[in-house]
Amino acid sequence: MSSAPQPTKINYSKSRHCLELSYADGQQLELSAELLRVLSPSAEVQGHGNPKLQFGKKDVRIWKIEPVGRYALKLGFDDGHDSGLFTWDYFWHLGSNKDRLWQDYLDQLAAAGESREPRLIPLVIDAGKSS
């Protein structure tokens, strides 16, 4: 049984890269695409009791939002991740604990020597080769 309220309005702000959830009592949650991606409830991210640290996701965007029954959304991210089901309870948890969860994530990145910045793959062009 769900303890969190169901949003009455859901909007994705492409300019701010954030999911906005509005509730009947006037409360609003704003969750960045990056936060949602790195804390996805998917098995890929959460593991089986052993979460896998996500890094390089600073520029990730949401490109697909699908309702799942009346209890969740399935979010598709532009890095190909789309296996997490975000329940209303989980959105509420993220929104209610956003600052602490974000700081914990930043601390984990620092401890692992990782970064929010995407890793770039160098492109090498052989200037001496003609086609």
For each residue, the residues with C-beta under 8 A, 3 or more apart:
1:
2: 6 71 87 88 89
3: 89 92
4: 87 88 89 91 92 93
5: 23 24 25 88 92
6: 2 70 71 88
7: 10 21 22 23 29 88 91
8: 22 23 24
9: 20 21 22
10: 7 19 20 21 22 65 73
11: 19 20 22
12: 18 19 20 62 65
13: 16 17 18 19 20
14: 17 61
15:
16: 13
17: 13 14 32 33 34 61 62
18: 12 13 30 31 32 33
19: 10 11 12 13 30 31 32 33 36 62 65 75
20: 9 10 11 12 13 28 29 30
21: 7 9 10 28 29 30 31 91 95
22: 7 8 9 10 11 27 28
23: 5 7 8 26 27 28 29
24: 5 8
25: 5
26: 23
27: 22 23
28: 20 21 22 23
29: 7 20 21 23 91 92 94 95
30: 18 19 20 21 95
31: 18 19 21 35 36 91 94 95 98
32: 17 18 19 35 36
33: 17 18 19 36 37 60 61 62 77
34: 17 37 38 57 58 60 116
35: 31 32 38 39 94 98 101 102 105
36: 19 31 32 33 39 40 62 75 77 86 94
37: 33 34 40 54 57 60 77 79 81
38: 34 35 45 54 57 105
39: 35 36 45 94 101 105
40: 36 37 44 45 46 54 75 81 83 84 86
41: 45 46 84 85 86 87 90
42: 45 46 81 83 84 85
43: 46 47 48 83
44: 40 52 81 83 84
45: 38 39 40 41 42 51 52 54 81 84
46: 40 41 42 43 51 52
47: 43 50 51 52
48: 43
49:
50: 47
51: 45 46 47
52: 44 45 46 47
53: 108 109 112 114
54: 37 38 40 45 57
55: 109 112 114 115 116
56: 114 115 116 117 118 119
57: 34 37 38 54 60 79 116 118
58: 34 116 117 118
59: 118
60: 33 34 37 57 77 78 79
61: 14 17 33 77 78
62: 12 17 19 33 36 65 75 76 77 78
63: 76 77 78
64: 74 75 76 82
65: 10 12 19 62 73 74 75 76
66: 73 74 75 76
67: 70 72 73 74
68: 71 72 73 74 85
69: 72
70: 6 67
71: 2 6 68 87 88
72: 67 68 69 85 86 87 88 90
73: 10 65 66 67 68 85 86 91
74: 64 65 66 67 68 82 84 85 86
75: 19 36 40 62 64 65 66 82 84 86
76: 62 63 64 65 66 81 82
77: 33 36 37 60 61 62 63 80 81 82
78: 60 61 62 63
79: 37 57 60
80: 77
81: 37 40 42 44 45 76 77 84
82: 64 74 75 76 77
83: 40 42 43 44
84: 40 41 42 44 45 74 75 81
85: 41 42 68 72 73 74
86: 36 40 41 72 73 74 75 90 91
87: 2 4 41 71 72 90 91
88: 2 4 5 6 7 71 72 91 92
89: 2 3 4 92 93
90: 41 72 86 87 93 94
91: 4 7 21 29 31 73 86 87 88 94 95
92: 3 4 5 29 88 89 95 96
93: 4 89 90 96 97
94: 29 31 35 36 39 90 91 97 98 101
95: 21 29 30 31 91 92 98
96: 92 93
97: 93 94 100 101
98: 31 35 94 95 101 102
99: 102 103
100: 97 103 104
101: 35 39 94 97 98 104 105
102: 35 98 99 105 106
103: 99 100 106 107
104: 100 101 107 108
105: 35 38 39 101 102 108 109
106: 102 103 109 110
107: 103 104 110 111
108: 53 104 105 111 112
109: 53 55 105 106 112 114 115 116
110: 106 107 113
111: 107 108
112: 53 55 108 109
113: 110
114: 53 55 56 109
115: 55 56 109
116: 34 55 56 57 58 109
117: 56 58
118: 56 57 58 59
119: 56
120:
121:
122:
123:
124:
125:
126: 129
127:
128:
129: 126
130:
131:
